[in-house]
């Protein structure tokens, strides 16, 4: 497929490149764009968040340009919710101040970094959206990724609407609720083009047999979760409570291994100790060889406390034919697992429901085998070649 796209110069803009699922997916797309023959520059708007920059291909130019989300005029639209004179006055004042600052800064960035065919706001946050819509990058076309349902962003703040209308080309991971949103906002429907592309995965089920053997020798067949340690986005608190209930009911339950790093790692460790789980729960921190953990585990569990766009870790675990238990974080979990066809979906923030889901896989071998086969089948829908094909179509069409 390489070479089928005319050579394009693309700017990929990130709201930081710290550890996280969105950043991992974005770097996967950078690899795909390079494979398609594109010339790609990566912009990191929060240079202090750079842990994943080492994963970017070496022939990709990384540009550090500090751009705060406070420079997005639309970020202050929540001031209008109070509909008070003070709120309206403050919003107008901040909007004017941001516009003046952007007007003064913008020409230097445009002159320094030149012209692009396409600029992509991949993080989908205030700063990368504003960075593009305010014209800091000179480009013929603009695109943004929406890592969740469109309605969720607009319900958070209507300030997203003018940003989306300015950028025009929107890539969504799920179309849940989109018809209702577009029907209620005719201008958005008229100005924007929505394209659905599933996140790709480069995981192919490969692993290091010696490391897998070592993991199983150390932990046995364990339950695995892979997540950024940040509450409530990833609800490890409820997972620990559910695991405590599981151990109370099934003393021979497998150990729980937690892979990932983040600001709440210490808090989660302390809570595990409080629940008397220090001997049963293992916090491994960030691991580059996460594929070995997927292969070695018995099954995978994801406990999310808010929404999920398209949780890549579920897809990755599926490539290793692992059964899944996940909380119903809209829209992404059901987009992958359906109505329990490809995994067990349980209520958010319910330790009891999460325990029941895990217990089912521990005790019911038929259910385990059925969902292991379902995972292997479903994972094929997220192979990177499919994402490459859809990305190529979008790049050609805009």
N, C-alpha and C positions, 0 to 999 in steps of 0.2 A: 504493500500500500504506500510505501515511502515513495516520494517523488510525484505523487498524484496531485498534491496541492502545490500551486504555484508558490514560489518562495515568498513567505510573508515575514515581516518583522513584527513581533508581538511583545507587548509589555504586560507582564503578569504582576499585578500589584497585591501585596499581602499586608494585612494589619498585624505585622510581627510574624516571626518564624520560630516561635517556641514550640515545645512539644505539644502536639494536638492532632486530632483526626483530620481537621480541615487542612492543616498545613501538609500533612502526609499525602492527602489526596491531591492537593495543589501541585506538589512536587512530582507526583505520578503523571499529572497532566503536562507538566513541563517536559518530562521524558517522552511522552507521546508526541508532543509538538515537535520535539527534536527529531523523533523518528519519522515524522511526516515531512521533515526537511525545512522546518521553520527556524528563523533566527529569533531567539528568545532572550529578553532581558527580564530579570526578576527585581522588583522594587520591594524593599523592606521598609515600611513606614514607621516601624518602632525598632530601630537598630539594636536596642538592648535585648530584645527577644530574638535570639539568633541560634538557638540550640540545634535547629534542623538545617541550617545553611550548609553544613558539611554533606548533607544527602543530595544536594543539588548537583547535577552533572557539571563537571569541571569546565566544560566549554560554554557554560552559561554565565553571562555577566550579571553580577549581583550589585545592585545600586542601593546604598543606604541614603534615605532621604527622610528626615524626621518630619512627620506630618500628624499633628494631634487631631483627635476626633473633635476637639473643641473648636477647630477651624471649620467645621461643617455647620453652616448656618441652620440647616434643617434639624440638626441635633437639638436645637433649643425649642422646637415646635411644641414640646410638652408644656411649655409655659403658657400656651394658649388654652390648655384644658380648663384652667380655672376661670377663664373668660372674664377676668378682672382687669381693671384699667392698669394696675401695676404689672400684671402678667403680660398684657399686650405691649406695654411700653418697654419692658425688659426684653421681650422677644425682638421687637423692632430694633432696639439698641444693639443687641448682640448680632442680629442679622447684618446690620450696617457695618459693625466693627469687623466681623469675619469677612465680609465682602471686600472691605478696604484692604485688609491684610492679604487676602488671596490675590487681589488685583496687583498689589505691589510685589508679591513673591513669585507669582506665576510666570512672568516673562523669563526670569533667570533659569527656571527649571526647563522650560520649553526650548530655550536657546542651547542649554548645556547638553541635553540628551536627544535632541533631534526628533525626527518624524517616525511614527509607527503606522503600520497598516491597521492593527487592532490593539486596543488597550482593554485589559480585562481586570475588573475589580473582583478578585477571587474570594476574599474573606467575606465580602458582603456586609461590612460594618460601616459606621458613619465615616471614618477617615478614608478608607480606600474608595468608597462610593463618591465622596466629595472630591477626592484627589482627581478623579476622572471627570466628574461632572463640572468641576470648576476649571477644567482645561489645563491642569498642570502638565499633562502629557498630550503632546500634539499627535492626534491619530485620526485616521479616516473613519473608523468605526469603533464603537464602544460596546462592551458586554459586561454583565455582572452575573455572578453565581449566587443563587439563593439557597442556603443550606438549611432548608426547612420549608414549611408551607408558606406560600405568599401571604395568606390571610394572617398568619401569626406575626409577621413583621409589621403589616399595616395596622393590626390591632395594637401592637406595641406603641407605634407612633405614626401618625399620618404624614410625618415629615419624610418618610421613605417614598411616598408617592411621587413628588417632583423629582427626586433622584432617579427613580426607575424610569420616569417619563423622559428624563434627559439622556439616560444611557440607552434606552430603547430595547436592546436585545437582552432578554433575561433567560438564564439557564436554571431550570428547576429540577429538583430530585423527585418530587411528588406533585401531582396535580390535585391533591385533596383540597376541596373548597375553592379552587381557583375560579370555577364558573360563577359562583356566587359573588366572589370579590370583583371580578370583571364586570358582572352585571350591575353591581352597585356603584361602579366607578367607570363610566363610559369613556372618559378621557384616557384612563389607563389602558382600557381595551383597544382604543383607537390608536394609541401611540406605541404600545409595546408588543413585542413578538416573544412568545414563550416557547422554549424548546426544552423538552424533557430528556436528560441524559443521566443514566445511572453512573455513580462513582465507579471507577475501574479498580481492579485489584491486580497487582503483579504477583500475588501469591499463587503458586502452582502446586502446592502440596509437598514441596521439597523440604528436607530437614537433614540434620546431622544425626545419624543413628547412635553415635557414641554419646552425644549430649542428651538425646532422648532417653537412652538407657540409664544415664546418670540421674536424670530428673526422676525417673520412675523408681530407681533404687532409693533415692532420697525421700521422695514424697509419696510413693505408690501411685495409683491412678487417682488423680486429684481433680477437683472442680477448679476451673480457671475463670478469672475475669481480667480483662485488659482495659485500662481506662486511665484518663488523666485524673489525678487525685485532687479534685476540686468540687466541693459541695456547694449547692445542691445539683449542679449540672450532672455530675456522676454521684449517685446516691449510695455510697459505700456504707453509710450508716444503716440504712434499711437492709442492705445485703448482709451485714454482720449480724443484725438482729434476726434475720431469717435463718442464717446459718446456725445461730445459737439454738433456735427452735428445732432445726433439722437434727442437730447433735443430740438434743434432749430426747427426740423421738426415735432416732436411729443412731445408736452409739457407734456403729461401725461405718458411719458416713465417711466418704473420702475427705482428705484435707482440702482447705480452700487456699489457693495460691493467687495472690494479687500482684499483677504486673503493671507498673506505671509510676509516674512521679507527678508532683504538683504541690501547690501551696498547703493542702490539707493532709498530706501524707502522715505527719506526726500526729495530728488529731485522730486520724483513723487508727493508727497503731495503738494509741492510748485507749481508744474506745474498745478495741479488741481485747486489750488487757482487762478493762473494766468488766467485760462480759465473760471473763475467764476463758478466753479463746487463744491465749498466747501460744499454746502448744499445738493448736489446730489450724491457725491462720498464719500464712507466711507472706510477708510483704517483700517482694523481690526488687522493687524499684524499677527504673527504666531498663529495658533490655533490648539490644539490637537484634538478638536471635529469637524474636517472639514466635517465629514459625516452629521452633523446636518445642516450645511450650504448648502450642496448639496441638501438635502431634501427640505429645505425651499425656495430655489431659483426658479425663473421661468425658466431660461435656463442658460447654461454655455458658456463662451467665453474664448478662448485662443489666445493671440496675441504674436507670437514669431517673433523675428527679424532675426534669423539666421536659423539653422537647428534644427530638433527635431528627436531624435532616435525613441522612442515610448512613447509619452507623457502620463504618467500614470494618470495625473489629468483628461484627457478626458475619460479614461476608468472608473475611479472612478465615475465621474458624470453620465456616462451611466448606471451604476448599479442602479442609482436612477431614471432611465427613463427620464433623462433631455435632451432636444434637445441641439445640439452643434453648435456653430459657431467658426471656427478656421482659422487662416492664414495658407497658403500653405507652411509650413516649412517642407522641404523634409528631410528624406523620410517618417517620422513617421506619419504625419497627414493623408496623403492619405492611408497609410497602414491600419489605423483604419477606416477612414471615406469613403474610396473609392472615386469614382467620384461623390460625393454628395449623394450617396445612404444612408449613415448613419449620415449625418450632412452637414452643409453648409461650404464649403471651399472657402475662399476668398484670394485675392492677399496679399502678405506681404507688409508692410509699406504703405498701401493704406487706409487712414482714410475713404475715400468715399466708397470703397468696403466693409469695415468692418461695416460701418454704415448701408449700404443696407442689409447686412446679418442679423444684429440685428433687423432692422426695419421689415424685413420679418416675424420674429418670434413674434414681438410685434403686428403686424396688421393682419397676416394671420393665423387664428385659425386652418384651415385644415392642413396647412404646419406644424404648431406646433404639432398637434396630430400625424401626420404621422411620424415626426422625433422623437417624444417621444417613439413611439412604436419601431421604428428602433433602437434607442439607447438601449432599454431593450433587444432586440434580439441580437444585436452585442456584448453586454457586456458578454454574455455567452461564447464567444470564448476566453475570457481572465480570466476565473475562475482559481483559483490557482491550482485546481486538474489537469487541463490540463497541466499547466507549470510543476507541480510535475511529471507527467507522462513523459513529454519530457526530463526533467532534469535527471530522473532515467535512461532513455534509453541512454542518452549521457554518464553518469557516468559509466554505465555498458559497453559501447562500447569502451571507451578509455582505 
